[in-house]
Amino acid sequence: MSLISQTQARITENLEETRKRTQESLAKIIDPDRTFKGLQTPDFSDNKKRGATVLSGEADSVLYLGQDARYGTTLTPSGSGGDFANKIILAVGFLNEGKKDADQIDLSNPDIRYGAGLTIYQRTDTGKDAIFDKSNPKNKDRKATTKTPQKAVSVFEINADVVEVKSRNGGVNIIAGYDPTLPAYGGSTFERPNTEYVGVNLIFGNPDESTLKDEKSVYGLQPIPKGYNLAKRLDEMAERISEVNNNIFELITNQKILELSLALHTHPTVGVGAGIALPSIDLAISIATVKTPKDIFNILNMITAKWNQVAQKVNMSSVSEGVINSFFNFTN
């Protein structure tokens, strides 16, 4: 396959300086008017021989509609495959890792890598251990991880250096577990398919499954708090703290009343000389009319506060509809 195609010259204005000079020099060597550009193009022809539909782009880009080697049908005598596993690839940048112009690219490979694009699987496996070619140790690191690997499931996969999802009307919805009906292409052992809901995981990095399940790890997944429930529970917590503060203030006030009564009280005496001290009338009146009722009131307040604390703890737990943490959605 020729390195040079009869197309408009490559635009160099946005290239870094070294690459810009290289491209301009090559163009001048090939043609002074720079009416050509050098393109390296992969060879996708073997995929067509196996029955796939392949639409090649100008250079390193392709639209592939065919089978996937993991579960799909195969035309090779030694190949493995199932009864169906269609795959669609729309991507660019297959000549990576030292590949060069005219190198064969097997688009049925489940470990296929490209610069940017999307792959739609009718049936495949997910998780780091779902690599197809185990002879290459790098494949495991490249495979996207998950806390809940699944087998024989349909997958929509997007890969790029940066992925941007934009909505002109301002609505972006990520929905997991929406359709408990057919079609289902495997994985479930339940009578109703597509009911093994695993929620939405927002994951930084690509750690292994055990790390994602480790709550003590900085990369471990934890439940995402639910905003309204969290705000309500925080308000209740503030109320509980206020109740405790009020009870403590009331206890201190009552204690001061008792201390003041003790400081000012007198004991009537009977007899000659030192005599015998009788109970303090003013202190008895203070305790009977002020201190004891307030103590009873404070005890009731403290019982109520404790009840409210227990109720709040229940409301914050997983047994309540008002639980703070999401049951389904996690992040690290």
C-alpha positions in Angstrom: 0.0 0.0 0.0 1.4 3.4 -1.0 2.5 5.8 1.7 1.4 8.8 -0.4 -2.2 9.5 -1.5 -3.3 12.1 -3.9 -5.0 14.4 -1.4 -4.6 18.0 -0.2 -1.4 18.7 1.8 -1.5 18.3 5.6 -2.2 21.5 7.5 0.8 22.2 9.7 -0.2 25.4 11.5 -1.3 23.6 14.7 1.7 21.2 14.9 4.5 21.7 17.4 7.5 23.3 15.8 9.7 20.2 15.3 6.9 18.2 13.7 5.8 21.2 11.6 9.3 21.5 10.1 9.5 17.8 9.4 6.1 17.7 7.6 7.0 20.8 5.5 10.4 19.3 4.6 8.8 16.0 3.5 6.2 17.8 1.4 8.8 19.9 -0.3 10.9 16.8 -1.1 7.9 15.0 -2.5 6.4 18.0 -4.3 7.4 21.6 -4.2 3.8 22.8 -4.4 2.9 20.5 -1.5 -0.2 19.1 -3.2 0.3 15.8 -1.5 0.3 14.6 2.1 1.9 11.6 3.7 -0.7 9.3 5.2 -0.1 5.9 6.9 -3.0 3.6 6.5 -3.7 0.2 8.2 -4.8 -2.8 6.2 -8.2 -4.0 7.2 -8.7 -6.3 4.3 -8.5 -9.6 6.3 -11.6 -8.5 8.2 -13.6 -8.3 4.9 -12.4 -11.8 4.0 -14.0 -13.1 7.2 -17.3 -11.6 6.2 -17.3 -8.3 8.0 -18.4 -5.1 6.5 -15.6 -2.6 6.7 -15.7 1.1 5.6 -12.1 2.5 5.7 -11.5 6.2 6.1 -8.9 8.4 4.4 -6.2 7.0 6.5 -6.2 5.5 10.0 -9.9 5.4 10.6 -12.6 2.7 10.1 -16.2 1.7 10.6 -16.4 -2.1 11.3 -19.5 -4.2 11.4 -18.6 -7.8 12.1 -18.1 -10.5 14.7 -16.1 -10.4 18.0 -13.5 -13.2 18.5 -14.6 -13.9 22.1 -18.1 -15.2 21.5 -18.7 -14.6 17.8 -18.8 -17.0 14.9 -15.5 -17.6 13.0 -14.4 -18.8 9.6 -11.0 -20.1 10.8 -10.8 -23.8 11.6 -8.9 -23.2 14.8 -11.0 -20.3 15.9 -13.4 -20.4 18.9 -16.8 -18.8 18.9 -20.4 -18.9 19.8 -23.6 -18.5 18.0 -23.6 -14.7 18.0 -21.5 -11.8 19.1 -21.8 -8.9 16.7 -19.5 -5.9 17.2 -19.4 -2.4 15.8 -16.3 -0.3 15.9 -16.2 3.4 14.9 -12.7 4.6 15.7 -9.4 6.3 14.6 -5.8 5.6 15.5 -5.0 1.9 15.0 -1.4 2.3 14.1 -0.1 2.5 17.7 2.7 0.7 19.5 5.1 0.7 16.6 2.6 -0.4 13.9 3.3 1.1 10.5 1.7 1.7 7.2 0.0 -1.4 5.6 0.1 -3.4 8.9 -2.8 -5.8 9.3 -5.3 -4.9 12.0 -7.6 -7.6 13.3 -10.8 -5.7 14.3 -12.4 -8.9 15.7 -9.9 -8.9 18.5 -11.5 -8.1 21.9 -8.3 -6.5 23.1 -8.2 -4.1 20.1 -6.8 -0.6 20.9 -7.3 2.6 19.1 -6.7 6.3 19.7 -10.3 7.4 20.1 -13.7 5.8 19.2 -16.5 3.6 20.4 -17.2 -0.1 20.4 -20.6 -1.8 20.6 -20.6 -5.4 21.7 -23.6 -7.7 21.5 -21.9 -10.0 23.9 -18.6 -9.8 25.8 -17.1 -9.9 29.3 -16.2 -6.9 31.5 -13.5 -6.3 34.1 -9.7 -6.6 34.3 -9.7 -10.4 34.1 -11.7 -10.3 30.9 -8.6 -10.0 28.6 -8.6 -12.2 25.5 -4.9 -12.4 24.8 -3.3 -13.3 28.1 0.2 -13.5 26.6 0.6 -9.7 26.6 0.8 -8.5 30.3 -0.1 -5.0 29.3 -3.6 -6.1 28.2 -4.8 -6.5 31.8 -3.8 -2.9 32.7 -5.5 -1.6 29.7 -8.8 -3.3 30.4 -11.3 -1.1 32.2 -12.0 -2.4 35.7 -15.3 -2.7 37.7 -16.3 -3.7 41.2 -18.8 -6.1 39.7 -17.4 -7.9 36.6 -19.9 -9.5 34.3 -19.8 -12.2 31.6 -21.6 -12.5 28.3 -23.3 -9.1 28.5 -23.9 -6.4 25.8 -21.5 -3.4 26.3 -21.2 0.1 24.8 -17.6 1.3 25.3 -16.1 4.7 24.6 -12.4 5.3 24.6 -10.3 8.5 24.2 -7.8 10.7 25.9 -10.7 13.0 26.9 -14.4 12.2 26.8 -16.9 15.1 26.7 -20.6 14.5 27.0 -22.5 17.6 26.1 -26.3 18.3 26.1 -27.6 21.4 24.4 -30.8 21.4 26.6 -28.8 20.9 29.8 -30.0 17.4 30.6 -27.5 14.5 30.9 -29.1 11.4 32.5 -27.1 8.3 33.4 -29.5 5.4 34.1 -28.5 2.0 35.4 -31.1 -0.8 35.7 -34.0 0.5 33.7 -35.3 -2.4 31.7 -36.2 -5.8 33.3 -37.4 -7.2 30.0 -35.9 -8.9 27.0 -33.6 -8.8 25.2 -30.9 -10.1 27.5 -27.7 -11.8 26.2 -26.5 -13.7 29.3 -25.2 -13.2 32.8 -28.5 -13.5 34.7 -29.6 -16.6 36.5 -32.9 -15.0 37.5 -36.2 -15.6 35.8 -36.4 -11.9 34.9 -33.4 -10.7 32.9 -31.5 -7.5 33.4 -32.4 -7.3 37.1 -28.8 -7.6 38.5 -28.6 -3.8 39.0 -25.1 -2.7 40.0 -25.7 1.1 39.8 -23.4 3.8 38.6 -19.7 3.9 39.6 -17.6 7.0 39.1 -14.1 5.6 39.2 -10.7 7.5 39.1 -7.8 5.5 37.9 -8.0 1.8 36.9 -7.3 -0.2 40.1 -8.2 -3.9 40.4 -11.4 -5.3 41.8 -10.0 -5.9 45.3 -8.8 -2.3 45.6 -12.2 -1.0 44.6 -13.9 -3.0 47.3 -11.4 -1.8 49.9 -13.1 1.0 51.8 -9.9 2.0 53.5 -8.1 2.6 50.2 -8.1 6.0 48.7 -9.1 4.3 45.5 -11.8 2.2 47.2 -15.4 2.8 46.2 -17.8 4.4 48.7 -21.6 5.2 48.5 -22.4 8.6 47.1 -24.4 10.7 49.6 -28.0 11.7 48.6 -28.2 15.5 48.9 -31.7 16.1 50.3 -31.4 13.2 52.8 -27.9 14.5 53.9 -29.2 18.0 54.4 -32.2 16.8 56.4 -30.0 14.6 58.6 -27.5 17.5 59.2 -30.4 19.7 60.3 -31.6 17.1 62.7 -28.1 16.7 64.0 -27.9 20.4 64.6 -31.2 20.2 66.5 -29.9 17.4 68.7 -26.7 19.4 69.5 -28.9 22.4 70.4 -31.1 20.2 72.7 -28.0 18.9 74.5 -26.6 22.4 74.9 -30.0 23.6 76.3 -30.0 20.7 78.8 -26.5 21.4 79.9 -27.3 25.1 80.3 -30.4 24.3 82.3 -28.4 21.9 84.6 -25.7 24.6 85.2 -28.4 27.2 86.0 -30.1 24.9 88.5 -26.8 24.1 90.1 -26.1 27.8 90.5 -29.5 28.2 92.2 -28.6 25.4 94.6 -25.2 26.9 95.3 -26.7 30.3 95.9 -29.2 28.8 98.3 -26.5 27.0 100.2 -24.5 30.2 100.5 -27.3 32.2 101.9 -29.2 29.7 104.0 -29.3 29.7 107.9 -30.1 27.0 110.5 -32.4 27.9 113.5 -31.0 26.4 116.7 -32.6 25.3 120.0 -30.9 24.8 123.4 -28.2 26.6 125.4 -24.8 27.5 123.9 -24.2 25.9 120.5 -27.6 24.3 120.7 -29.0 21.9 118.1 -29.3 23.0 114.4 -32.6 22.3 112.9 -33.2 21.8 109.1 -32.9 25.0 107.0 -36.3 26.2 106.3 -35.2 28.5 103.4 -33.1 25.8 101.8 -35.9 23.2 102.1 -38.3 25.7 100.5 -35.8 26.4 97.6 -35.3 22.7 96.9 -38.9 21.8 97.2 -40.3 24.6 95.1 -37.4 25.3 92.6 -34.7 22.6 92.4 -36.7 19.4 92.5 -39.3 20.4 89.7 -36.4 21.6 87.5 -34.5 18.3 88.1 -37.6 16.4 87.0 -38.0 18.6 84.0 -34.3 18.2 83.0 -34.5 14.4 83.4 -37.5 14.3 81.0 -35.6 16.6 78.6 -32.6 14.3 78.6 -34.8 11.2 78.0 -36.4 13.0 75.1 -33.0 14.1 73.7 -31.8 10.5 73.9 -34.8 9.2 72.1 -34.3 11.8 69.4 -30.7 10.7 69.0 -31.7 7.1 68.7 -34.4 8.0 66.1 -31.9 10.0 64.1 -29.4 7.1 64.1 -32.2 4.9 62.7 -33.1 7.5 60.1 -29.4 7.6 59.0 -29.1 3.8 58.8 -29.7 1.6 55.8 -33.1 0.4 57.2 -34.6 3.8 56.7 -35.9 5.5 53.5 -34.1 8.6 54.6 -30.7 6.9 54.5 -27.9 9.3 53.6 -25.8 7.0 51.3 -27.0 5.7 48.0 -27.7 1.9 47.8 -26.6 1.7 44.2 -24.2 4.5 43.2 -20.5 4.7 44.3 -17.4 6.7 43.7 -13.8 7.0 44.8 
